[in-house]
Amino acid sequence: MPHDTSKLQPATQCIHAGYDPREHHHAANPPIYLTSTFEFDTAQACAKAFAGVPEPCQTHIYSRLTNPTNEILESRLAQIEKAEAAVSFSSGMGAISSVFWTFLKAGDVLISSNRVYGCTYALLAHQLTKFAIKVEFVDFTDIQKVKEVCNKYKEVAILYTESIQNPTNDVVDLEELAKIAHSHKAKFIVDNTFASPLGCNPLQFGADIVVHSATKYLIGGICTAGCAMGSAADMTMVRFIGLKDCTGAVLDAAMAFAMIQGLETLDLRVRCMSQNAAKLAEFLEKHPAVEKVVSTGLPSHPQAELVKKYIKIPNGLFSCYLKGGYDQCCTMMNKFQLALRAVSLGKTHTLVNHPASMTHSTYSVEEKLKYGIADNMIRISAGCEDIIDIINDFKQALE
């Protein structure tokens, strides 16, 4: 295996980056280091490590900070997201909250997209505000509106969005938003979960930090995990402030190993789900019971030009609006025989949920109406089953 994998294709990096079997007794799979603490040769070596200048052979102190298995994972994550460094977490919310707590203080202003994951919205709207942090929500598909809101404040600490917004599947203009953020000396933080690192790399378009719910595409839904990627300086701060001191949302080494295995099939899964989602979306768009479909795999996407610019592989998740409301959605969902009625995405199973009553139930009724989280919308995550079987399941459910 080549030592330098930086010039290899992403699919190859998912399998080889960050690991050399020769450094681990020639084990083909990275070993799991199930240990909390690490022994030092001398007291002086301990002092150096705690002073931040460890000897090359003794870089690990305690697994709440770093662990050899997690280090392999983080090196691989950084490479596929085209970042200098990465930090792993026990969940996506662990990653998001650790990043926020690292860079925010009382009196700061955070401007967020008004359509984000429900638990992220709850953190922003109901928790950060308890600590005298001003949070304002804006439609990030309206660049002019974002500028107007930012200009209201003398200083802005963070601009936060999702590359493909949850649950409406809108795509935002990353380059323009980065310019706005940096003109206000703000950090531009992007949740790239919906796109995956194979579909989009926000750091290449001006983002400062990228976060993922790694539970989804990166690990394939087998367990919860999260990650943040960015500059080495920013990730050092996130590790030693947000993770170490604030949240303690540490990813266990065994789960880091599971995530390494998940990454090895990331390219295969993402491409299969993308193809299935495009075909299913095309079928649903023509169905008489469907009002509209918003999918990055369809030419009809409302931000088709931005999709072309930012999304290399259309994501495997899309939104479908039925003719009717909540009752029609329930009737359809209750008839599925193959698709699972479940939250999340990126799993090999096809998943269907009703955002207004499930993932985005943290929004008030008024907020759902205002931000377009409609009662007649279902969110579909296409799996890796045969597309014929997926379409047939939706066909009978819509009868």
C-alpha positions in Angstrom: 0.0 0.0 0.0 1.4 3.5 -0.8 2.3 5.7 2.2 0.9 8.8 0.4 -2.8 8.2 -0.5 -3.6 11.9 -1.0 -3.5 11.7 -4.7 -5.7 8.5 -5.0 -9.3 8.6 -5.9 -11.9 9.0 -3.1 -13.2 5.4 -3.4 -9.6 4.2 -2.9 -9.0 6.6 0.0 -12.0 5.2 1.8 -10.3 1.9 1.9 -6.6 2.8 2.4 -6.1 6.3 3.8 -4.5 6.6 7.2 -3.4 3.0 7.7 -0.3 1.1 6.9 -0.5 -2.6 7.9 3.3 -2.7 8.4 3.0 -0.3 11.3 0.5 -2.7 13.0 2.0 -6.2 12.8 0.9 -6.4 9.2 -2.8 -6.7 10.2 -5.0 -6.2 7.1 -7.7 -4.6 9.3 -6.8 -1.8 11.7 -6.7 -3.1 15.3 -9.1 -2.0 18.0 -7.2 -0.4 20.9 -9.6 -0.9 23.8 -7.8 1.1 26.5 -8.5 4.2 28.5 -5.0 5.2 29.3 -1.5 4.9 27.9 1.8 4.2 29.7 4.9 6.5 29.3 8.5 5.5 29.5 9.5 8.3 31.8 8.0 11.1 33.9 9.7 13.6 31.5 7.8 12.0 28.6 4.5 12.5 30.5 5.3 16.1 31.1 6.1 16.7 27.4 2.8 15.1 26.3 0.7 17.2 28.7 2.6 20.3 27.6 1.5 19.5 24.0 5.0 18.5 22.7 4.9 14.7 22.9 7.7 12.4 21.8 6.8 10.9 18.3 6.4 7.4 19.8 4.1 8.5 22.6 1.4 10.8 21.2 -1.6 9.2 23.1 -2.4 10.1 26.7 -6.0 9.1 27.3 -8.7 7.8 25.0 -11.0 10.7 25.8 -8.5 12.8 23.8 -7.0 10.4 21.2 -6.9 6.7 20.5 -4.8 4.8 17.9 -8.0 3.3 16.2 -9.7 6.7 16.2 -6.6 8.3 14.8 -6.7 6.0 11.8 -10.4 6.8 11.3 -9.8 10.6 11.6 -7.0 10.5 9.1 -9.2 8.7 6.6 -12.1 11.1 7.2 -9.9 14.2 6.7 -8.6 12.9 3.5 -12.0 12.1 1.9 -13.4 15.4 3.0 -10.3 17.2 1.8 -9.5 18.6 5.2 -6.3 19.1 7.1 -7.6 17.2 10.2 -10.7 15.5 11.6 -12.2 14.7 15.1 -14.5 11.8 15.7 -17.5 11.8 18.0 -20.1 9.5 19.5 -22.9 11.1 17.5 -23.6 13.8 15.0 -25.1 16.0 17.7 -22.0 15.4 19.7 -19.9 16.8 16.8 -22.2 19.8 16.2 -22.5 20.8 19.9 -18.8 20.4 20.5 -18.0 22.7 17.5 -20.5 25.3 18.7 -19.2 25.2 22.3 -15.6 25.6 21.1 -16.2 28.8 19.1 -19.2 30.5 20.9 -19.3 32.6 24.0 -22.0 34.7 25.8 -23.0 37.7 23.6 -22.1 36.1 20.3 -24.4 36.0 17.3 -25.0 32.8 15.3 -27.0 33.0 12.0 -28.4 29.7 10.9 -30.4 28.3 8.0 -34.1 28.0 9.0 -34.3 24.5 7.7 -31.9 22.2 9.6 -32.2 18.8 11.4 -34.7 19.0 14.2 -32.3 18.3 17.1 -29.9 20.9 15.7 -32.8 23.4 15.6 -33.6 22.5 19.2 -30.0 23.1 20.3 -29.9 26.4 18.5 -33.3 27.7 19.3 -33.8 26.4 22.9 -30.4 25.6 24.4 -27.7 28.0 23.2 -30.0 30.9 23.8 -30.0 30.1 27.5 -26.3 31.1 27.6 -26.9 34.6 26.1 -26.0 33.6 22.6 -28.2 35.3 20.0 -29.5 32.9 17.3 -31.3 34.1 14.2 -32.8 31.8 11.5 -32.8 32.8 7.9 -33.7 31.2 4.5 -30.2 30.4 3.3 -31.5 30.0 -0.3 -32.1 33.7 -0.3 -28.5 35.2 -0.4 -29.8 38.8 -0.2 -31.8 38.0 3.0 -28.7 36.4 4.6 -26.7 39.6 3.8 -29.4 41.8 5.3 -29.6 39.8 8.5 -25.8 39.7 9.0 -25.5 43.4 8.4 -27.8 44.0 11.4 -25.0 43.0 13.7 -21.6 44.5 14.4 -20.1 41.1 14.7 -21.2 37.6 13.7 -19.5 34.5 15.2 -20.9 31.7 13.1 -22.9 31.2 9.9 -24.3 27.7 10.0 -26.1 25.7 7.3 -26.5 22.2 5.7 -25.1 21.7 2.2 -28.4 20.0 1.3 -31.0 21.1 3.7 -33.0 18.8 5.9 -35.8 17.9 5.2 -36.6 20.0 2.1 -33.5 19.0 0.0 -32.8 22.6 -1.0 -29.2 23.2 -2.0 -27.5 26.4 -0.8 -24.8 28.5 -2.6 -21.8 27.6 -0.5 -19.3 30.0 -2.2 -21.6 33.1 -1.7 -22.4 32.2 1.9 -18.7 31.7 2.6 -18.0 35.2 1.3 -20.7 36.7 3.5 -19.4 34.8 6.6 -15.8 35.9 6.0 -16.7 39.5 5.3 -18.1 39.5 8.9 -15.1 37.5 10.2 -17.4 34.7 11.1 -16.8 30.9 10.9 -18.7 29.2 8.1 -19.8 25.8 9.4 -21.6 23.3 7.1 -23.3 20.1 8.0 -22.5 17.9 4.9 -24.4 14.8 6.1 -27.0 14.7 3.3 -24.4 15.0 0.5 -21.6 12.8 2.0 -17.9 13.7 1.3 -18.2 11.9 -2.1 -21.1 14.1 -3.1 -19.8 17.5 -2.0 -16.7 19.0 -0.3 -17.8 22.3 1.3 -14.2 23.1 2.4 -13.3 23.5 -1.2 -16.0 26.2 -1.6 -14.9 28.3 1.5 -16.4 26.5 4.5 -14.2 26.6 7.6 -15.6 23.5 9.3 -17.6 20.6 8.1 -19.6 18.3 10.4 -21.4 15.0 9.7 -23.8 12.8 11.4 -21.5 9.8 10.5 -24.4 7.5 11.6 -25.8 8.1 8.1 -23.8 7.5 4.9 -20.4 7.3 6.5 -21.2 4.3 8.7 -24.3 3.0 7.0 -26.7 3.3 9.9 -25.2 0.5 12.0 -24.5 2.7 15.0 -24.3 6.3 16.0 -21.2 8.4 15.3 -20.2 11.9 14.3 -17.2 13.9 13.0 -15.9 17.4 12.3 -13.3 18.3 9.7 -11.3 21.5 9.0 -7.9 23.1 9.6 -5.5 21.4 12.0 -5.7 24.5 14.2 -9.5 24.5 14.4 -9.7 20.7 15.0 -7.1 21.0 17.8 -9.4 23.5 19.5 -12.5 21.4 18.9 -10.7 18.3 20.4 -9.3 20.0 23.5 -12.2 22.4 24.2 -15.5 21.2 22.7 -14.8 17.5 23.1 -12.5 17.3 26.1 -14.0 20.0 28.3 -17.6 20.5 27.1 -19.4 17.5 25.8 -17.2 14.4 26.3 -18.9 12.9 23.3 -16.1 10.5 22.6 -16.3 7.8 20.0 -15.5 4.4 21.4 -12.6 2.6 19.7 -14.8 -0.4 18.8 -17.2 2.0 17.1 -14.4 3.7 15.4 -13.4 0.3 14.0 -17.0 -0.2 12.8 -16.9 3.1 11.1 -13.6 2.3 9.3 -15.3 -0.8 8.0 -18.3 1.3 6.9 -16.2 3.7 5.0 -14.7 0.9 2.9 -18.1 0.5 1.2 -19.0 4.2 1.2 -18.5 4.7 -2.6 -20.4 1.6 -3.5 -23.3 2.4 -1.2 -23.5 6.1 -2.1 -23.6 5.4 -5.9 -26.2 2.6 -5.5 -28.4 4.8 -3.3 -28.0 7.7 -5.7 -29.1 5.7 -8.7 -32.0 4.1 -6.9 -33.2 7.5 -5.5 -33.1 9.1 -9.0 -35.2 6.3 -10.5 -37.7 6.2 -7.6 -38.0 10.0 -7.7 -38.6 9.9 -11.4 -41.4 7.3 -10.9 -43.0 9.3 -8.0 -42.8 12.6 -9.9 -45.1 11.1 -12.6 -47.6 9.5 -10.1 -51.0 11.0 -10.0 -51.1 10.9 -6.1 -47.9 13.0 -5.9 -48.0 16.8 -5.8 -44.2 17.3 -6.3 -40.8 15.7 -5.7 -37.6 17.6 -4.7 -34.5 15.5 -5.5 -31.0 16.4 -6.5 -31.2 13.5 -9.0 -34.0 15.2 -11.0 -33.7 18.1 -13.5 -36.7 19.7 -11.8 -34.8 20.5 -8.6 -35.5 24.1 -7.7 -31.8 24.9 -7.4 -30.7 22.8 -10.4 -27.8 25.1 -11.2 -26.4 24.9 -7.7 -26.8 21.1 -7.8 -24.7 21.0 -10.9 -22.1 23.3 -9.3 -21.8 21.6 -5.9 -23.2 18.1 -5.9 -20.9 15.5 -7.7 -23.2 12.5 -6.9 -26.9 13.2 -6.3 -27.8 12.2 -2.8 -29.9 9.1 -2.1 -32.5 11.0 -0.1 -35.3 13.2 -1.4 -38.6 14.8 -0.4 -42.0 13.8 -1.8 -45.2 15.8 -1.4 -48.4 13.9 -1.6 -51.7 15.4 -2.7 -53.4 15.6 0.7 -52.0 15.9 4.2 -50.9 14.0 7.2 -53.6 11.4 6.9 -52.6 10.6 3.3 -49.0 10.3 4.4 -49.9 7.9 7.2 -52.1 5.8 5.0 -49.2 5.4 2.5 -46.5 4.8 5.1 -48.6 2.1 6.8 -48.9 0.1 3.6 -45.1 -0.3 3.0 -44.0 -3.9 3.0 -40.3 -3.4 2.1 -39.5 0.2 3.1 -39.0 0.8 6.8 -40.9 3.5 8.7 -37.9 4.9 10.4 -35.8 8.1 10.8 -32.2 8.4 9.6 -30.7 7.9 6.1 -27.8 6.3 4.3 -28.8 2.8 5.5 -28.9 -0.1 3.0 -32.6 -0.4 3.8 -35.0 2.0 2.2 -36.3 4.3 5.0 -39.4 6.6 5.0 -40.4 9.2 7.6 -42.8 12.0 8.0 -40.6 15.0 9.1 -43.3 17.3 10.4 -44.3 14.7 13.1 -40.9 12.9 13.5 -37.5 14.4 12.8 -38.7 18.0 12.8 -41.3 17.8 15.6 -39.1 20.2 17.5 -40.4 23.0 15.2 -43.6 24.7 16.4 -46.7 24.5 14.1 -46.1 28.1 13.1 -42.4 27.5 12.3 -43.2 24.4 10.2 -45.6 26.5 8.1 -43.1 29.4 7.9 -40.2 27.2 6.9 -41.9 24.8 4.5 -41.9 21.7 6.6 -45.3 20.6 5.2 -47.7 18.1 6.6 -48.0 16.4 3.2 -44.2 15.8 2.8 -42.5 12.5 3.4 -38.7 12.1 3.4 -37.4 9.0 1.5 -33.9 7.5 1.9 -33.4 5.1 -1.0 -31.6 1.9 0.1 -29.6 -0.7 -1.8 -32.4 -3.1 -2.6 -33.2 -3.8 -6.2 -34.9 -0.8 -7.7 -37.7 -2.9 -9.2 -38.7 -4.1 -5.7 -38.4 -0.5 -4.2 -40.7 0.9 -6.9 -43.2 -1.9 -6.6 -43.4 -1.3 -2.9 -44.2 2.4 -3.4 -46.6 1.5 -6.2 -48.7 -0.7 -4.0 -48.5 1.8 -1.1 -49.9 4.6 -3.3 -52.8 2.6 -4.5 
